[in-house]
């Protein structure tokens, strides 16, 4: 969520530090709008900008921002999403499918990964509000 007058890439860097205690060179991939009801308590209707980056440090999770965090390989996350999609937020599922589908090659290019190496996109929040 950008602050008044703050550019979205700067907000992404700020939130990465605040929520995960990490710093990384972030690369814009795409943006999408969604509206999803996640349980009896409410729904979300937002415009999301998606960035990717690499980190080598361990995340320092801010407990007021993130309920749970796990590190996955892309293939393990594919399996977890297939096995138990209800454990992920609806907007994460939309985003992950897009990153693994139509934006897969863009992510590989942005992260400068060879085409035969799976793109590691983690850590990933798996909390359900």
Secondary structure, DSSP 8 states (H G I E B T S, - for coil): ---TT--HHHHHHHHHHHHH------EEEEEEEEEEEEETTEEEEEEEEEEE----S-----TTT-S-EE---HHHHHHHHHH-GGGS-HHHHHHHHHHHTTTHHHHHHHTT--TTS------EE----
